[in-house]
Structure formats: C-alpha cells, structure tokens
C-alpha cells in the first residue's frame, strides 16, 4: 500500500460514525449487513448512513452488493490487512523483541 490510499483510508476512519460502522462490519464478516440494519444498529438516519458508507467505499474499506431490494455492505478485510501492514511494516526497525508484544496482542483476535 502506498501513502495516498493509506491516507484516504485513515481519513475515512477519522470520524466516529464511520469508525463505528467499519468496526461493526468487521464483526459481521463474512455475511455483511444491510445498510438499513447498520443505520438502525448505530442509531443513524439512513440517508446519513448512506453518505458514510459511500465515503468508506471510496476509501476502499467496504464493498457492497445488491441482494434483491437490499444492499449488503461488507468490510474489505484485504484492505484492512494492507492498511495494518502499512502502519507496522517498519515497526521497531525489524527488531523482533520489540514487535513481539504487538504480535502477541493481535494473535487472539485473528
């Protein structure tokens, strides 16, 4: 990942509703969620949620697909992985003993 897409992704996540939305979608992988369900769960008006989802999609963090009358949104886990790797790629100048605590904390969640 290059700096420009990383900045776009981080910028999209730098707002409370979008961050909550992305985290909710990550929790609901691999099934995803309908836009209306996301809006209800986060208590956000549907038109506002649509705008937030569009920003996350432009940043490459979410994907959508139509299922009948609903649009199902899913977190793009590959994009999340790329962003996380971009942020920690040069962690501690490659010193394993300094990165070990970070890896240990992430391991139970993967």
C-alpha positions as YAML, in Angstrom:
chain: A
units: angstrom
residues:
- id: 1
  name: UNK
  ca: [0.00, 0.00, 0.00]
- id: 2
  name: UNK
  ca: [1.18, 3.47, -0.85]
- id: 3
  name: UNK
  ca: [0.74, 6.59, 1.26]
- id: 4
  name: UNK
  ca: [-2.15, 8.06, -0.75]
- id: 5
  name: UNK
  ca: [-4.60, 5.16, -0.27]
- id: 6
  name: UNK
  ca: [-3.49, 4.81, 3.35]
- id: 7
  name: UNK
  ca: [-4.26, 8.46, 3.97]
- id: 8
  name: UNK
  ca: [-7.67, 8.06, 2.29]
- id: 9
  name: UNK
  ca: [-8.48, 5.04, 4.46]
- id: 10
  name: UNK
  ca: [-7.31, 6.68, 7.67]
- id: 11
  name: UNK
  ca: [-9.21, 9.85, 6.77]
- id: 12
  name: UNK
  ca: [-12.39, 7.86, 6.20]
- id: 13
  name: UNK
  ca: [-11.98, 6.21, 9.61]
- id: 14
  name: UNK
  ca: [-11.23, 9.52, 11.34]
- id: 15
  name: UNK
  ca: [-14.91, 10.13, 12.08]
- id: 16
  name: UNK
  ca: [-16.84, 8.41, 14.87]
- id: 17
  name: UNK
  ca: [-19.80, 7.07, 12.87]
- id: 18
  name: UNK
  ca: [-17.61, 5.75, 10.07]
- id: 19
  name: UNK
  ca: [-15.23, 4.11, 12.53]
- id: 20
  name: UNK
  ca: [-18.17, 2.50, 14.37]
- id: 21
  name: UNK
  ca: [-19.63, 1.39, 11.02]
- id: 22
  name: UNK
  ca: [-16.39, -0.19, 9.87]
- id: 23
  name: UNK
  ca: [-15.88, -1.98, 13.18]
- id: 24
  name: UNK
  ca: [-19.46, -3.26, 13.07]
- id: 25
  name: UNK
  ca: [-18.95, -4.59, 9.54]
- id: 26
  name: UNK
  ca: [-15.71, -6.30, 10.56]
- id: 27
  name: UNK
  ca: [-17.64, -8.06, 13.35]
- id: 28
  name: UNK
  ca: [-20.25, -9.25, 10.84]
- id: 29
  name: UNK
  ca: [-17.87, -10.84, 8.36]
- id: 30
  name: UNK
  ca: [-18.35, -12.82, 6.20]
- id: 31
  name: UNK
  ca: [-22.10, -12.17, 5.94]
- id: 32
  name: UNK
  ca: [-22.08, -8.38, 5.96]
- id: 33
  name: UNK
  ca: [-25.07, -6.23, 6.81]
- id: 34
  name: UNK
  ca: [-27.80, -4.35, 5.00]
- id: 35
  name: UNK
  ca: [-27.44, -0.58, 5.03]
- id: 36
  name: UNK
  ca: [-30.72, -0.16, 6.93]
- id: 37
  name: UNK
  ca: [-29.61, -2.61, 9.61]
- id: 38
  name: UNK
  ca: [-26.35, -0.72, 10.07]
- id: 39
  name: UNK
  ca: [-28.22, 2.57, 10.38]
- id: 40
  name: UNK
  ca: [-30.64, 1.12, 12.96]
- id: 41
  name: UNK
  ca: [-27.87, -0.55, 14.96]
- id: 42
  name: UNK
  ca: [-25.89, 2.70, 15.16]
- id: 43
  name: UNK
  ca: [-28.97, 4.92, 15.50]
- id: 44
  name: UNK
  ca: [-28.07, 6.99, 12.45]
- id: 45
  name: UNK
  ca: [-30.57, 8.28, 9.85]
- id: 46
  name: UNK
  ca: [-30.47, 6.12, 6.70]
- id: 47
  name: UNK
  ca: [-29.52, 8.98, 4.37]
- id: 48
  name: UNK
  ca: [-26.65, 9.94, 6.68]
- id: 49
  name: UNK
  ca: [-25.53, 6.31, 6.84]
- id: 50
  name: UNK
  ca: [-25.55, 6.12, 3.04]
- id: 51
  name: UNK
  ca: [-23.17, 9.07, 2.90]
- id: 52
  name: UNK
  ca: [-20.86, 7.47, 5.46]
- id: 53
  name: UNK
  ca: [-20.90, 4.14, 3.61]
- id: 54
  name: UNK
  ca: [-20.07, 5.93, 0.35]
- id: 55
  name: UNK
  ca: [-17.02, 7.54, 1.97]
- id: 56
  name: UNK
  ca: [-15.85, 4.19, 3.32]
- id: 57
  name: UNK
  ca: [-16.38, 2.60, -0.10]
- id: 58
  name: UNK
  ca: [-14.41, 5.34, -1.90]
- id: 59
  name: UNK
  ca: [-11.58, 4.76, 0.58]
- id: 60
  name: UNK
  ca: [-11.64, 1.07, -0.35]
- id: 61
  name: UNK
  ca: [-12.64, -0.13, 3.11]
- id: 62
  name: UNK
  ca: [-16.08, -1.53, 2.32]
- id: 63
  name: UNK
  ca: [-17.69, -3.35, -0.59]
- id: 64
  name: UNK
  ca: [-21.34, -3.59, -1.44]
- id: 65
  name: UNK
  ca: [-23.53, -5.90, -3.45]
- id: 66
  name: UNK
  ca: [-27.21, -5.88, -4.18]
- id: 67
  name: UNK
  ca: [-29.34, -8.73, -2.84]
- id: 68
  name: UNK
  ca: [-32.88, -8.31, -4.07]
- id: 69
  name: UNK
  ca: [-34.00, -4.95, -2.64]
- id: 70
  name: UNK
  ca: [-31.18, -4.63, -0.11]
- id: 71
  name: UNK
  ca: [-27.61, -3.53, -0.49]
- id: 72
  name: UNK
  ca: [-25.31, -5.64, 1.67]
- id: 73
  name: UNK
  ca: [-22.12, -4.00, 2.89]
- id: 74
  name: UNK
  ca: [-19.03, -5.91, 3.90]
- id: 75
  name: UNK
  ca: [-15.72, -4.82, 5.32]
- id: 76
  name: UNK
  ca: [-12.89, -5.34, 2.86]
- id: 77
  name: UNK
  ca: [-10.59, -7.40, 5.06]
- id: 78
  name: UNK
  ca: [-7.83, -7.37, 2.45]
- id: 79
  name: UNK
  ca: [-7.83, -3.57, 2.57]
- id: 80
  name: UNK
  ca: [-7.75, -3.69, 6.38]
- id: 81
  name: UNK
  ca: [-4.80, -6.09, 6.27]
- id: 82
  name: UNK
  ca: [-2.95, -3.86, 3.82]
- id: 83
  name: UNK
  ca: [-3.58, -0.77, 5.95]
- id: 84
  name: UNK
  ca: [-2.41, -2.50, 9.13]
- id: 85
  name: UNK
  ca: [0.70, -3.80, 7.39]
- id: 86
  name: UNK
  ca: [1.41, -0.34, 6.00]
- id: 87
  name: UNK
  ca: [1.25, 1.08, 9.53]
- id: 88
  name: UNK
  ca: [3.50, -1.51, 11.17]
- id: 89
  name: UNK
  ca: [5.68, -2.67, 8.29]
- id: 90
  name: UNK
  ca: [8.77, -0.91, 9.57]
- id: 91
  name: UNK
  ca: [7.90, -1.49, 13.21]
- id: 92
  name: UNK
  ca: [10.84, -1.17, 15.54]
- id: 93
  name: UNK
  ca: [13.33, -1.35, 12.66]
- id: 94
  name: UNK
  ca: [12.66, -5.09, 12.32]
- id: 95
  name: UNK
  ca: [13.65, -5.85, 15.89]
- id: 96
  name: UNK
  ca: [11.60, -8.94, 16.74]
- id: 97
  name: UNK
  ca: [11.80, -8.49, 20.50]
- id: 98
  name: UNK
  ca: [10.26, -5.02, 20.23]
- id: 99
  name: UNK
  ca: [7.44, -6.15, 17.90]
- id: 100
  name: UNK
  ca: [6.64, -9.33, 19.83]
- id: 101
  name: UNK
  ca: [4.21, -7.63, 22.28]
- id: 102
  name: UNK
  ca: [2.21, -6.18, 19.36]
- id: 103
  name: UNK
  ca: [2.01, -9.54, 17.63]
- id: 104
  name: UNK
  ca: [1.08, -11.25, 20.90]
- id: 105
  name: UNK
  ca: [-1.82, -8.85, 21.48]
- id: 106
  name: UNK
  ca: [-3.15, -9.26, 17.94]
- id: 107
  name: UNK
  ca: [-2.91, -13.05, 17.80]
- id: 108
  name: UNK
  ca: [-6.03, -13.88, 19.89]
- id: 109
  name: UNK
  ca: [-8.19, -11.78, 17.54]
- id: 110
  name: UNK
  ca: [-7.08, -13.42, 14.31]
...
